[in-house]
């Protein structure tokens, strides 16, 4: 690109921007989009060797699935607790539920936009039928249908926690996460895209542009698709199966690069929670904050070439999961780009799951860092649906004073969980009335 007009041209033709280095943007284009951008005079290089490599990987994946290999990508299906299809995500989650019924619950969050598949979730907690005063954590993968590695990493972390909790002696990390938090795994957020090996859903909509965002939606109108409505409603709408969930930390898994990508994605302005990610950020370069979320991930990640960035400093997106989660509900949601390749050969699943496993667990454990409490009505003792704001007045690692974004209490239990850096804080609790 030469200027901001070139970037707007990419956005206006609907180009799928998947990466940026300096002034060079990498995007997925239809022949029509390629022609339109060529007419505008943009300098374009078609990555033919990379396209051929993608085709080779897809063929290998198809062959692996056909051969029913022990290591293969989970497939999409309807919600079925009686006889789920062999090799499906539903089959795997049902097996885990049956093996650990005391700490797991299965949920159908809703059908895909075409109605042919369901978005399946599994909740893990010591008392899964009780809303307790504990942080809620969300792992969300395969939002882009051709990025299937997110499904496998989310499932691998689930398996690791359940195995560790059942072990003798119990794994300390698994025990703390199960006993002291509530974890929601949504490994396959775009089952239609997974089944058809395409980025978007049945409507061709990029679901990671269809959320509400402070800067608008890149695939408007926001939440027009059933898949994004399902994720929204887990937080914003109480259902017969579950109340509203105020997630403390969350991760959204993607592929196409290897990096850690934090909010904001729509603007270069620093979010008020930047100190829990970076000590400094300038010119696209970041310094990881001690005790921060990015540092926790770095301490566990062994993926070669993995790097760290603020989303907007990489490239701008509108209406993505991070900006909705943080902008609307203060959930500290981060995009993790797992692999340079989208859905690498199935034989590599154990490798990249192993590279990210401890990093994801480290990030999840950050839900326990900071200030926690329960906000109740002074007269009746009833839990309150309100907000909690922390103002840092003294700290060795955070410039003061620093006012953090308010977090929301759980509307059922009244608990709040504010991830913070070490320091001294003034805390203000508010609720209507």
FENWO-V311519 format. One record per pair of residues at least 6 apart in sequence whose ideal C-beta (glycine too) atoms are under 8 Angstrom apart, sorted by the first residue. I is the first residue (numbers start at 1). J is the second residue. D is the distance in whole Angstrom. If there is no record, write none. Layout:
I|J|D  I|J|D
This chain:
1|7|6  1|10|8  1|23|5  1|24|8  1|25|6  1|42|7  2|23|7  6|40|8  6|42|6  7|25|8  7|316|8  9|37|6  9|40|5  9|42|7  10|17|6  10|25|6  10|27|6  10|37|7  11|218|8  13|29|8  13|33|5  13|36|5  13|37|6  14|33|7  15|27|4  15|28|7  15|29|6  15|33|6  15|37|7  16|27|6  16|28|4  16|29|7  16|199|6  16|206|7  17|25|6  17|26|7  17|27|5  17|315|6  17|317|8  18|26|5  18|27|6  18|28|6  18|256|5  18|257|8  19|25|7  19|26|4  19|256|6  19|257|5  19|314|8  19|315|7  20|26|7  20|314|6  20|315|4  25|315|7  26|47|8  28|199|7  29|37|7  34|44|7  34|46|8  37|44|6  38|44|6  53|341|8  54|341|8  54|342|7  57|341|6  57|343|7  57|344|6  57|345|6  58|197|6  58|343|8  60|345|5  60|346|7  60|347|8  61|72|8  61|73|6  61|343|6  61|345|6  61|346|6  64|71|8  64|72|5  64|73|8  64|345|7  64|346|4  64|347|7  65|72|5  65|73|7  65|75|7  65|87|7  65|346|8  68|86|7  68|87|7  69|346|6  71|346|5  71|347|6  71|349|5  71|350|6  72|87|6  72|346|5  72|349|8  73|148|5  73|151|7  73|152|7  73|343|7  73|346|6  73|349|7  74|87|7  74|88|6  74|89|4  74|91|8  74|92|6  74|148|8  74|151|6  74|152|7  74|155|7  74|187|7  74|188|7  75|85|7  75|87|5  75|88|5  75|89|7  75|194|7  75|195|7  76|88|7  76|89|7  76|112|8  76|117|4  76|188|6  76|191|3  76|192|7  76|194|5  76|195|4  77|84|6  77|85|5  77|88|4  77|89|7  77|90|5  77|91|8  77|117|6  77|118|7  77|191|8  78|90|7  78|116|8  78|117|6  78|118|5  79|90|6  79|106|8  79|108|4  79|118|4  79|120|6  80|90|6  80|94|8  81|94|6  81|106|7  84|90|4  84|91|4  84|94|6  85|91|7  89|120|6  89|151|6  89|155|7  89|187|6  89|188|5  90|118|8  90|120|6  92|155|6  93|106|6  93|120|6  93|122|5  93|155|8  93|187|8  94|106|7  96|104|6  96|122|7  96|158|7  96|159|7  96|162|6  97|104|5  97|105|7  97|106|5  97|122|7  99|162|7  99|166|8  100|124|8  100|162|5  100|165|7  100|166|7  103|124|6  103|125|6  103|126|6  103|128|6  103|162|8  103|165|7  103|178|6  104|122|6  104|123|7  104|124|6  104|128|7  104|162|7  105|122|7  105|123|5  105|128|5  105|129|7  106|120|7  106|121|7  106|122|6  107|120|7  107|121|4  107|122|7  107|123|7  107|241|6  107|242|7  108|118|5  108|119|7  108|120|6  108|121|8  109|118|8  109|119|4  109|120|7  109|121|5  109|186|7  109|230|4  109|231|8  109|233|8  109|234|7  110|118|7  110|119|6  110|226|6  110|229|7  110|230|4  110|233|8  111|117|7  111|118|5  111|119|8  111|226|6  112|118|7  112|119|7  112|190|7  112|191|5  112|192|5  112|201|7  112|202|7  112|226|6  112|227|6  113|192|7  113|201|5  113|202|5  113|203|6  113|205|8  113|225|5  113|226|4  113|227|6  114|192|6  114|201|8  114|202|4  116|192|7  116|195|8  116|202|8  117|191|4  117|192|6  117|195|7  118|191|7  119|186|7  119|188|7  119|189|6  119|191|6  119|227|6  119|230|5  120|186|8  120|187|8  120|188|7  121|184|6  121|185|6  121|186|5  121|234|8  122|158|7  122|184|8  122|185|5  123|182|7  123|183|7  123|184|5  123|185|8  123|242|8  124|158|7  124|161|6  124|162|7  124|177|8  124|178|6  124|182|8  124|183|5  124|185|7  125|132|8  125|134|8  125|178|7  125|181|7  125|182|4  125|183|7  126|178|5  126|179|5  126|180|8  128|182|8  131|243|6  131|410|7  131|412|4  131|413|5  132|182|7  132|413|6  132|415|8  133|372|8  133|374|5  133|410|7  133|413|5  133|414|7  133|415|4  134|180|6  134|181|5  134|182|6  134|415|7  135|180|8  135|181|5  135|182|8  135|248|4  135|249|7  135|367|4  135|368|7  135|372|7  135|417|4  136|181|7  136|182|5  136|183|8  136|184|7  136|245|5  136|246|6  136|247|5  136|248|6  136|410|8  137|177|8  137|181|6  137|182|7  137|183|5  137|184|7  137|247|7  137|248|7  137|249|6  137|250|7  137|364|5  137|367|6  138|183|8  138|184|5  138|186|7  138|234|8  138|245|8  138|247|5  138|250|4  138|251|8  138|331|7  138|333|8  139|154|5  139|157|6  139|158|8  139|183|7  139|184|7  139|185|5  139|186|7  139|187|8  139|250|7  139|251|5  139|253|7  139|360|7  139|364|8  140|150|8  140|154|7  140|186|5  140|189|6  140|231|7  140|250|7  140|251|7  140|252|5  140|253|7  140|321|7  141|149|8  141|150|3  141|151|5  141|152|8  141|153|7  141|154|4  141|186|7  141|187|5  141|188|7  141|189|7  141|252|8  141|253|4  142|148|6  142|150|5  142|151|4  142|187|6  142|188|4  142|189|6  142|190|6  142|191|8  142|193|8  142|194|6  142|253|7  143|150|7  143|189|4  143|190|6  143|207|5  143|208|5  143|252|6  143|253|8  143|254|7  143|321|7  144|190|6  144|193|7  144|199|5  144|200|8  144|206|7  144|207|7  144|208|6  144|254|6  144|255|8  144|342|8  145|190|4  145|191|8  145|192|7  145|193|2  145|194|5  145|195|8  145|196|7  145|197|7  145|198|5  145|199|6  145|200|7  145|201|7  146|193|7  146|197|5  146|198|6  146|199|5  146|342|5  146|343|6  147|199|8  147|253|8  147|254|5  147|255|4  147|256|7  147|342|5  147|343|6  148|194|6  148|255|8  148|342|8  148|343|4  149|253|7  149|255|5  149|338|5  149|339|5  149|342|8  149|343|6  149|344|7  149|349|7  149|352|6  150|187|7  150|252|8  150|253|3  150|254|6  150|255|7  150|338|7  151|187|4  151|188|5  151|194|7  151|253|8  152|187|8  152|349|5  152|352|8  152|353|6  153|253|6  153|338|6  153|352|7  153|353|6  153|356|5  153|357|8  153|360|7  154|185|5  154|186|7  154|187|4  154|253|6  155|185|7  155|187|5  156|353|4  156|357|6  157|185|8  157|357|6  157|360|5  157|361|7  157|364|8  158|185|5  158|187|8  160|174|7  160|357|6  160|361|7  161|173|8  161|174|5  161|177|6  161|178|7  161|183|7  161|361|8  162|174|8  163|171|8  163|174|8  164|170|7  164|171|3  164|173|7  164|174|3  164|175|7  165|171|7  165|174|4  165|175|6  165|178|5  167|174|8  173|361|6  173|365|7  176|365|7  176|368|7  177|183|6  177|361|8  177|364|6  177|365|7  180|368|7  181|364|8  181|367|6  181|368|8  182|245|8  183|364|7  184|234|7  184|245|7  184|247|8  186|231|7  188|194|6  189|207|7  189|227|6  189|230|8  189|231|7  190|200|8  190|201|6  190|207|6  190|227|6  192|201|5  192|202|5  192|227|8  193|199|6  193|200|6  193|201|6  193|207|8  197|343|8  198|204|8  199|206|6  200|206|5  200|207|7  201|207|6  201|225|6  201|227|6  203|225|7  205|219|5  205|224|7  205|225|5  206|218|7  206|219|5  207|219|8  207|225|6  207|227|5  207|228|6  208|252|8  208|254|8  208|317|7  208|319|8  208|320|5  208|321|6  209|217|6  209|218|3  209|219|4  209|317|7  209|318|6  209|319|5  209|320|6  210|217|6  210|218|8  210|219|4  210|220|8  210|222|6  210|223|7  210|224|6  210|225|5  210|227|8  210|228|5  210|319|6  211|217|7  211|222|6  211|223|7  211|228|6  211|231|8  211|232|7  211|319|5  211|320|6  211|321|6  211|323|7  211|324|4  212|222|4  212|223|7  212|232|8  212|319|7  212|324|5  212|327|8  212|328|6  213|222|7  213|265|8  213|266|6  213|318|5  213|319|4  213|320|7  213|323|4  213|324|6  213|327|6  214|264|8  214|266|6  214|267|7  214|323|6  214|327|5  215|266|3  215|267|6  215|318|5  215|323|7  216|222|8  216|266|8  216|318|5  216|319|7  217|318|6  217|319|3  218|317|6  218|318|4  218|319|5  218|320|8  219|319|6  220|319|7  222|228|8  222|319|6  223|229|5  223|232|5  231|321|7  232|324|8  233|239|7  234|242|7  234|244|8  234|245|5  235|244|6  235|245|5  235|246|7  235|247|7  235|325|8  235|328|8  235|329|6  235|331|8  236|244|6  236|328|8  237|244|7  238|244|5  238|411|8  243|410|8  243|411|7  243|412|5  244|410|8  244|411|6  244|412|8  245|410|8  246|329|6  246|331|8  246|407|8  246|408|5  246|409|7  246|410|5  246|411|8  246|416|8  247|325|7  247|329|7  247|331|4  247|333|8  248|331|7  248|332|7  248|367|4  248|407|8  248|417|4  248|419|7  249|293|7  249|331|7  249|332|5  249|333|8  249|363|7  249|364|7  249|366|6  249|367|5  249|419|7  250|325|6  250|331|5  250|332|7  250|333|4  250|334|8  251|333|7  251|334|6  251|335|8  251|336|6  251|360|6  251|363|6  252|321|5  252|322|7  252|333|6  252|334|7  252|335|5  252|336|7  253|335|8  253|336|5  253|338|6  254|335|6  254|336|7  254|337|5  254|338|7  255|337|6  255|338|5  255|339|5  255|340|8  255|341|7  255|342|5  255|343|7  256|337|6  256|339|8  256|340|7  256|342|6  257|337|4  257|340|6  258|303|5  258|304|8  258|305|5  258|306|5  258|307|7  258|337|6  258|338|7  258|339|6  258|340|6  259|306|6  259|307|5  259|308|7  259|309|6  259|314|8  259|336|8  259|337|5  260|294|6  260|297|5  260|298|8  260|306|7  260|307|7  260|308|5  260|309|7  260|334|6  260|335|8  260|336|6  260|337|8  261|309|6  261|310|8  261|311|5  261|314|6  261|322|7  261|334|7  261|335|4  261|336|7  261|337|7  262|277|5  262|278|8  262|293|8  262|294|7  262|309|8  262|310|6  262|311|6  262|322|7  262|334|5  262|335|8  263|271|5  263|273|8  263|310|8  263|311|6  263|322|5  263|323|6  263|326|4  263|327|7  263|333|7  263|334|8  264|270|8  264|271|5  264|310|7  264|311|6  264|312|6  264|322|8  264|323|6  264|326|8  264|327|8  265|311|3  265|312|6  265|316|7  265|317|5  265|318|8  265|320|5  265|322|6  265|323|5  266|312|7  266|316|6  266|317|7  266|318|5  266|323|6  267|312|6  267|316|8  268|310|8  268|312|5  268|313|7  270|281|7  271|326|7  271|405|7  272|402|8  272|403|7  272|404|6  272|405|4  273|326|7  273|330|8  273|332|6  273|404|6  273|405|6  273|419|8  274|281|7  275|289|6  275|292|8  275|392|8  275|397|7  275|398|5  275|399|8  275|402|6  275|421|6  276|289|7  276|292|5  276|293|6  276|332|7  276|419|6  276|420|7  276|421|6  277|286|8  277|288|8  277|289|6  277|292|6  277|293|6  277|294|5  277|310|8  278|286|5  278|287|6  278|288|7  278|289|5  278|292|7  278|294|7  278|310|7  279|287|4  279|288|7  279|289|5  279|290|7  279|292|8  279|397|7  280|286|7  280|287|4  281|287|7  281|310|6  281|313|7  284|309|7  284|310|8  284|313|4  284|314|8  286|294|7  286|308|6  286|309|6  286|310|6  286|313|8  288|294|5  288|295|4  288|298|6  288|308|6  289|295|6  289|397|7  289|421|7  290|397|6  291|369|7  291|397|7  291|421|6  291|422|6  292|421|7  293|332|6  293|334|7  293|363|6  293|366|5  293|419|8  294|308|5  296|359|8  296|362|4  296|363|5  296|365|7  296|366|5  297|308|8  297|334|8  297|336|8  297|359|5  297|360|8  297|362|6  297|363|5  298|306|8  298|308|7  298|359|7  299|359|7  299|362|6  300|356|8  300|357|8  300|358|3  300|359|4  300|360|7  300|361|7  300|362|4  300|363|8  301|355|7  301|356|6  301|358|8  301|359|4  302|354|7  302|355|5  302|358|8  303|338|7  303|339|8  303|352|7  303|355|4  303|356|6  305|340|8  311|317|7  311|320|8  311|322|6  311|323|8  311|335|7  317|323|8  320|335|7  321|333|6  321|335|7  322|333|5  322|334|7  322|335|6  325|331|4  325|333|4  326|332|7  326|333|6  326|405|8  329|408|6  330|405|5  330|406|7  330|407|5  330|408|7  332|366|8  332|419|6  334|363|7  336|356|7  336|360|8  338|352|6  338|356|6  339|348|8  339|352|6  344|352|7  366|419|6  367|417|6  367|419|7  369|419|6  369|420|7  370|390|8  370|417|7  370|418|5  370|419|4  370|420|4  371|388|8  371|390|6  371|416|8  371|417|8  371|418|5  371|420|6  371|425|7  371|427|6  372|415|7  372|416|7  372|417|5  372|418|7  373|388|8  373|415|7  373|416|6  374|383|7  374|409|8  374|413|7  374|414|5  374|415|5  374|416|8  375|383|7  375|384|5  375|386|6  375|388|7  375|409|5  375|414|5  375|415|8  375|416|6  375|429|5  375|431|7  376|382|6  376|383|6  376|384|6  376|414|5  377|383|8  377|384|6  382|414|8  383|409|7  383|410|7  383|411|8  383|412|7  383|413|6  383|414|3  383|415|8  384|409|6  384|414|5  384|431|4  385|408|8  385|409|6  385|411|4  385|414|8  385|431|7  385|432|8  386|408|8  386|409|5  386|429|6  386|430|5  386|431|3  386|432|7  387|406|4  387|407|7  387|408|6  387|409|7  387|429|8  387|430|5  387|431|8  388|406|6  388|407|5  388|408|8  388|409|7  388|416|4  388|418|6  388|427|6  388|428|7  388|429|5  388|430|8  389|403|7  389|404|7  389|405|8  389|406|4  389|407|8  389|427|7  389|428|5  389|430|8  390|403|8  390|404|5  390|418|5  390|420|6  390|425|5  390|426|7  390|427|5  391|401|6  391|402|7  391|403|5  391|404|7  391|425|6  391|426|5  391|427|8  391|428|7  392|398|5  392|400|5  392|401|6  392|402|4  392|403|8  392|404|7  392|420|7  392|421|8  392|423|5  392|424|7  392|425|6  393|400|6  393|401|6  393|423|8  393|424|5  393|425|7  393|426|6  394|400|6  394|423|6  394|424|4  395|402|8  395|421|6  395|422|6  395|423|3  395|424|7  396|422|7  396|423|7  397|421|5  397|422|6  397|423|7  398|421|5  398|423|6  400|423|7  404|418|7  404|420|7  406|430|8  407|416|5  407|417|7  407|418|5  408|416|7  409|415|6  409|416|5  409|431|8  410|416|7  416|429|8  418|427|8
